[in-house]
Amino acid sequence: MIGGGVTGCSCALTLAERGVRVRLYEAREIAGGASGRNGGFALRGATAPYDEARRALGSDRARLVMELTERSLDRMESLAGDAFRRVGSLRLAWDEAELEALRREHDALAEDGFAVEWVGELAEPLDHLYRGAILHPRDGALYPARWVRRLAAHAAAAGADIREGEAVQVDDLDADAVVVAGDGFTASLLPELAPSVAATRGQVLATEPLGERLYERPHYARGGYDYWHQLPDGRLVIGGMRDASPATEQTSVEQPTELIQSRLDTLVSELLGRRPTVTHRWAGIWGTTPDLVPLVGAVPGRDSVWVAGGYSGHGNALGLACGDLVARAVLGEQPPELEIFDPARFSA
């Protein structure tokens, strides 16, 4: 398999545990891409809110995806150790339109029996910035690089051969099956999938440790364009603002920009009432699909080549789940979620 992020390591673990000889190639180091560069949100579901997923996929398929990711979070908790904290997540409403959208998602989740809580009164300073929220109580927060390296260690212990610092191309490999797990770099490995997976940059910063603990759980607002939480040591990790320049953020260049970072600085000031020292700024690349649903399965037009990626910025729980799914597909199994994620849906 190609790619040493959460998907590749998950796939390697499943296959190795089944007794398959596995070799994983990573051009840099394990967790060197978006799996180690994201904001550390472990959220259930896919990118679209649950009510929108029900309309787009149908009720049964939306439920399958939600249940898949809830199981994935449970598995993550069992594998990640201190890299994962089950603290819930808070989706916030920026304006009245988003508040109505939150109500629709809340009602759809409750109707289908998923745990969710309406939060009508927010504590300071959120009460001055947002109109309300919903709590997803079983979500969590990650140290993403620590988590993926731990997952890789599980795969290696099960027998996977992990090769860091070795860049390969699909056609270079002589294997019974090749799995491409590059997410934002899928098109560079499988050019025919370029129309289906667009490289998208997410930018993040981290502050010095803060004396106060205001944001223990993941928070996100404006449709996910703003997101933040605090690490156990008090640092505020905050990302987003991609909508300030959508065209320039459709890129595979892993460099933060002055425009987006200045917007993040402003949000930090709004959330804290002051501007602490920023200690780190970085960017990561994920893959976005036209329908915001991952690609998992056999690559159309290629023999024995498989893909898993295109998580559209929502890849921590989905990546773990889809790595396992594509491994089971390689083994000849047909989990029902594969039909939803079939890469051939864009080839019709």
C-alpha positions as CSV (number, residue, x, y, z in Angstrom):
1,M,0.0,0.0,0.0
2,I,1.0,3.6,-0.6
3,G,0.6,6.2,2.1
4,G,1.5,6.2,5.8
5,G,-1.4,8.1,7.2
6,V,-4.4,6.8,9.1
7,T,-5.9,5.0,6.1
8,G,-2.8,3.2,5.0
9,C,-1.9,2.2,8.6
10,S,-5.5,1.0,9.2
11,C,-5.5,-1.1,6.0
12,A,-2.1,-2.6,6.9
13,L,-3.3,-3.5,10.4
14,T,-6.4,-5.3,9.1
15,L,-4.5,-7.2,6.4
16,A,-1.6,-8.2,8.7
17,E,-4.0,-9.4,11.4
18,R,-5.6,-11.6,8.7
19,G,-2.2,-13.2,7.9
20,V,-1.6,-11.3,4.7
21,R,2.0,-10.2,3.8
22,V,1.8,-6.4,3.8
23,R,4.3,-3.7,2.8
24,L,3.5,-0.1,3.3
25,Y,5.4,2.7,1.5
26,E,5.5,6.2,2.9
27,A,7.5,8.9,1.0
28,R,8.2,10.9,4.1
29,E,7.5,9.6,7.5
30,I,4.5,8.0,9.2
31,A,1.9,10.7,9.8
32,G,3.8,13.2,7.6
33,G,0.8,14.2,5.6
34,A,-2.7,15.4,6.6
35,S,-3.2,12.6,9.1
36,G,-0.5,14.2,11.3
37,R,-1.2,17.8,10.3
38,N,-4.9,18.3,11.1
39,G,-6.5,20.0,14.0
40,G,-7.1,16.8,16.0
41,F,-10.9,16.4,15.7
42,A,-12.3,12.9,15.9
43,L,-15.9,13.3,14.7
44,R,-18.6,10.9,13.7
45,G,-20.3,11.1,10.3
46,A,-19.0,12.4,7.1
47,T,-18.5,16.0,6.0
48,A,-22.2,16.8,5.4
49,P,-24.4,17.2,8.5
50,Y,-26.6,14.2,9.2
51,D,-29.9,15.7,7.9
52,E,-28.2,16.7,4.6
53,A,-26.6,13.2,4.3
54,R,-30.1,11.7,4.7
55,R,-31.4,13.8,1.8
56,A,-28.3,13.1,-0.4
57,L,-27.8,9.4,0.4
58,G,-31.1,8.2,1.6
59,S,-32.0,7.4,5.2
60,D,-30.6,3.9,5.2
61,R,-27.3,4.8,3.7
62,A,-26.8,7.9,5.9
63,R,-27.4,5.7,9.0
64,L,-24.8,3.1,7.7
65,V,-22.2,5.9,7.4
66,M,-23.0,7.3,10.8
67,E,-22.9,3.9,12.5
68,L,-19.7,3.1,10.7
69,T,-18.0,6.1,12.1
70,E,-19.3,5.6,15.6
71,R,-17.8,2.1,15.6
72,S,-14.6,3.7,14.3
73,L,-14.4,6.1,17.2
74,D,-14.9,3.1,19.6
75,R,-12.0,1.3,17.8
76,M,-9.9,4.4,17.9
77,E,-10.4,4.7,21.7
78,S,-9.2,1.1,22.1
79,L,-6.1,1.6,19.9
80,A,-4.9,5.2,20.6
81,G,-4.2,5.2,24.3
82,D,-3.4,8.7,25.5
83,A,-3.5,10.1,21.9
84,F,-7.3,10.2,22.1
85,R,-9.8,11.9,24.6
86,R,-13.5,11.2,24.4
87,V,-14.7,14.7,25.3
88,G,-17.5,15.3,22.7
89,S,-17.7,18.1,20.1
90,L,-19.7,21.3,19.9
91,R,-21.1,22.5,16.6
92,L,-21.9,26.2,16.9
93,A,-24.3,28.5,15.0
94,W,-22.8,31.7,13.7
95,D,-26.1,33.2,12.6
96,E,-29.8,32.5,12.6
97,A,-29.5,30.5,9.3
98,E,-26.9,28.2,10.9
99,L,-29.0,27.9,14.1
100,E,-31.8,26.6,12.0
101,A,-29.4,24.2,10.3
102,L,-28.3,22.9,13.7
103,R,-31.9,22.3,14.7
104,R,-32.4,20.3,11.5
105,E,-29.4,18.2,12.2
106,H,-30.3,17.7,15.9
107,D,-33.8,16.6,15.0
108,A,-32.6,14.2,12.4
109,L,-30.0,12.6,14.7
110,A,-32.6,12.3,17.5
111,E,-35.2,10.9,15.2
112,D,-32.8,8.1,14.2
113,G,-31.7,7.3,17.7
114,F,-28.2,8.9,17.7
115,A,-27.0,10.7,20.9
116,V,-27.2,14.5,20.5
117,E,-27.9,17.4,22.9
118,W,-29.3,20.9,22.1
119,V,-27.3,23.7,23.8
120,G,-29.4,26.8,23.9
121,E,-27.3,28.8,26.4
122,L,-23.5,29.2,25.8
123,A,-20.9,30.3,28.3
124,E,-18.8,33.4,27.9
125,P,-17.3,34.4,25.5
126,L,-19.2,32.1,23.1
127,D,-22.5,33.6,24.1
128,H,-21.5,36.9,22.5
129,L,-20.2,35.3,19.3
130,Y,-22.7,32.4,18.5
131,R,-26.4,31.8,18.7
132,G,-26.5,28.2,20.0
133,A,-25.0,24.8,19.5
134,I,-25.4,21.0,19.4
135,L,-23.3,18.6,21.4
136,H,-22.1,15.4,19.8
137,P,-21.3,13.6,23.1
138,R,-19.3,10.7,21.7
139,D,-16.8,12.6,19.5
140,G,-13.3,13.2,20.7
141,A,-10.0,15.0,20.4
142,L,-6.7,13.7,19.1
143,Y,-3.0,14.2,19.1
144,P,-3.1,13.2,15.4
145,A,0.6,12.4,14.7
146,R,0.9,10.5,17.9
147,W,-2.3,8.5,17.1
148,V,-1.2,7.5,13.6
149,R,2.3,6.5,14.7
150,R,0.7,4.4,17.4
151,L,-1.6,2.8,14.7
152,A,1.5,2.1,12.6
153,A,3.1,0.4,15.6
154,H,0.1,-1.8,15.9
155,A,0.3,-2.7,12.2
156,A,4.1,-3.4,12.5
157,A,3.5,-5.6,15.6
158,A,0.9,-7.6,13.5
159,G,3.6,-8.2,10.8
160,A,3.3,-5.3,8.4
161,D,6.6,-4.2,6.7
162,I,6.6,-0.4,6.9
163,R,9.0,1.5,4.7
164,E,9.4,5.2,5.5
165,G,11.3,7.6,3.1
166,E,10.5,5.5,0.1
167,A,8.5,7.1,-2.7
168,V,6.9,4.7,-5.2
169,Q,4.4,4.8,-8.0
170,V,1.6,2.4,-8.6
171,D,3.1,0.9,-11.8
172,D,6.4,0.3,-10.0
173,L,4.9,-2.3,-7.7
174,D,4.7,-6.0,-8.3
175,A,2.0,-7.2,-5.9
176,D,-1.2,-9.2,-5.9
177,A,-3.0,-5.9,-4.8
178,V,-2.0,-2.3,-4.5
179,V,-3.9,0.1,-2.2
180,V,-3.5,3.8,-2.7
181,A,-4.1,5.7,0.5
182,G,-2.9,9.2,-0.3
183,D,-6.1,11.2,0.3
184,G,-5.1,14.7,-0.9
185,F,-2.4,13.3,-3.1
186,T,-4.6,10.7,-4.7
187,A,-4.5,12.4,-8.1
188,S,-0.7,12.4,-8.2
189,L,-0.7,8.6,-7.9
190,L,-3.9,7.9,-9.9
191,P,-4.2,10.7,-12.4
192,E,-7.5,9.4,-13.8
193,L,-9.1,10.2,-10.4
194,A,-8.1,13.9,-10.6
195,P,-11.7,15.0,-11.4
196,S,-12.9,13.0,-8.4
197,V,-10.5,14.1,-5.7
198,A,-9.3,17.7,-5.4
199,A,-6.3,18.6,-3.3
200,T,-7.5,21.0,-0.6
201,R,-5.3,22.9,1.9
202,G,-6.2,23.3,5.6
203,Q,-4.3,25.8,7.7
204,V,-3.8,25.6,11.5
205,L,-1.9,27.4,14.3
206,A,-1.1,26.7,17.9
207,T,-0.6,29.1,20.8
208,E,1.4,29.0,23.9
209,P,-0.2,27.2,26.8
210,L,-3.0,29.4,28.3
211,G,-3.8,29.7,31.9
212,E,-7.5,29.3,31.5
213,R,-9.3,26.2,30.2
214,L,-12.1,27.3,27.9
215,Y,-12.3,24.9,25.0
216,E,-11.6,21.4,26.2
217,R,-13.6,19.7,23.4
218,P,-13.5,20.4,19.7
219,H,-15.6,23.4,18.6
220,Y,-16.5,24.2,15.0
221,A,-18.7,26.9,13.4
222,R,-19.6,28.5,10.1
223,G,-20.1,25.1,8.4
224,G,-16.8,23.9,9.7
225,Y,-14.8,26.8,8.3
226,D,-13.7,27.7,11.8
227,Y,-12.6,25.1,14.3
228,W,-10.6,25.0,17.6
229,H,-9.9,23.2,20.8
230,Q,-7.4,23.2,23.6
231,L,-4.8,20.5,24.2
232,P,-4.3,19.1,27.7
233,D,-1.4,21.5,28.3
234,G,-3.6,24.5,27.6
235,R,-2.5,25.3,24.1
236,L,-5.2,26.5,21.7
237,V,-5.2,24.8,18.3
238,I,-7.2,26.6,15.8
239,G,-7.8,26.2,12.1
240,G,-10.0,27.0,9.1
241,M,-10.8,30.3,7.4
242,R,-10.4,28.5,4.0
243,D,-13.4,30.4,2.7
244,A,-11.4,33.6,2.8
245,S,-9.7,32.5,-0.4
246,P,-11.2,29.3,-1.8
247,A,-9.4,29.3,-5.1
248,T,-5.9,29.5,-3.5
249,E,-6.7,26.8,-1.0
250,Q,-7.4,24.3,-3.7
251,T,-3.8,23.3,-3.8
252,S,-1.3,20.6,-2.8
253,V,1.2,23.2,-1.5
254,E,1.7,22.5,2.3
255,Q,2.5,26.1,3.2
256,P,0.5,28.5,5.4
257,T,-0.4,31.9,3.9
258,E,-0.5,35.3,5.4
259,L,-4.1,35.9,4.5
260,I,-5.5,32.8,6.2
261,Q,-3.2,33.0,9.2
262,S,-4.1,36.6,9.8
263,R,-7.8,35.6,9.8
264,L,-7.0,32.9,12.3
265,D,-5.1,35.4,14.5
266,T,-8.3,37.5,14.6
267,L,-10.4,34.6,15.6
268,V,-8.0,33.8,18.4
269,S,-8.4,37.3,19.7
270,E,-12.2,37.0,19.5
271,L,-12.2,33.7,21.4
272,L,-9.8,34.8,24.1
273,G,-10.2,38.6,24.3
274,R,-6.4,38.9,23.8
275,R,-3.7,37.7,21.4
276,P,-1.4,35.1,23.0
277,T,1.9,34.1,21.5
278,V,1.6,31.8,18.5
279,T,4.2,29.1,18.6
280,H,3.4,27.0,15.5
281,R,1.8,27.6,12.1
282,W,1.3,24.8,9.5
283,A,-0.8,23.4,6.7
284,G,-2.0,20.0,5.5
285,I,-3.6,18.7,2.4
286,W,-6.7,16.6,2.2
287,G,-8.8,15.3,-0.7
288,T,-12.2,16.7,-1.5
289,T,-14.8,14.8,-3.6
290,P,-17.6,16.4,-5.6
291,D,-20.3,14.9,-3.3
292,L,-18.2,15.0,-0.1
293,V,-18.3,11.2,0.2
294,P,-15.1,9.2,0.3
295,L,-13.8,6.9,-2.5
296,V,-13.2,3.4,-1.3
297,G,-12.9,0.4,-3.5
298,A,-11.4,-0.9,-6.8
299,V,-10.1,1.7,-9.2
300,P,-12.1,1.7,-12.4
301,G,-10.0,0.5,-15.4
302,R,-7.1,-1.0,-13.3
303,D,-6.6,-4.5,-12.3
304,S,-5.9,-5.2,-8.6
305,V,-5.5,-1.5,-7.7
306,W,-7.7,-0.1,-4.9
307,V,-8.1,3.3,-3.4
308,A,-9.3,4.8,-0.1
309,G,-9.5,8.6,0.4
310,G,-11.4,11.7,-0.5
311,Y,-12.6,12.4,3.1
312,S,-13.3,16.1,2.4
313,G,-11.7,17.3,5.6
314,H,-13.4,14.8,7.8
315,G,-10.8,12.0,7.7
316,N,-9.8,11.0,11.3
317,A,-12.6,8.6,12.1
318,L,-13.5,7.9,8.4
319,G,-9.9,7.2,7.5
320,L,-9.6,4.5,10.2
321,A,-12.9,3.0,9.1
322,C,-12.1,3.2,5.3
323,G,-8.7,1.6,5.7
324,D,-10.4,-1.4,7.3
325,L,-13.1,-1.4,4.6
326,V,-10.7,-1.4,1.7
327,A,-8.6,-4.1,3.3
328,R,-11.8,-6.3,3.6
329,A,-12.6,-5.5,-0.1
330,V,-9.1,-6.7,-1.1
331,L,-9.9,-9.9,0.8
332,G,-13.1,-10.4,-1.2
333,E,-15.6,-9.2,1.4
334,Q,-18.4,-6.9,0.5
335,P,-19.3,-4.7,3.5
336,P,-22.5,-2.7,2.6
337,E,-20.7,0.7,3.0
338,L,-18.5,-0.1,-0.1
339,E,-21.5,0.5,-2.4
340,I,-21.9,4.0,-1.0
341,F,-18.2,4.8,-1.4
342,D,-17.7,3.1,-4.8
343,P,-15.2,5.1,-6.9
344,A,-17.0,4.0,-10.0
345,R,-19.9,6.4,-9.2
346,F,-18.0,9.2,-10.9
347,S,-17.2,7.1,-14.0
348,A,-20.8,6.5,-15.0
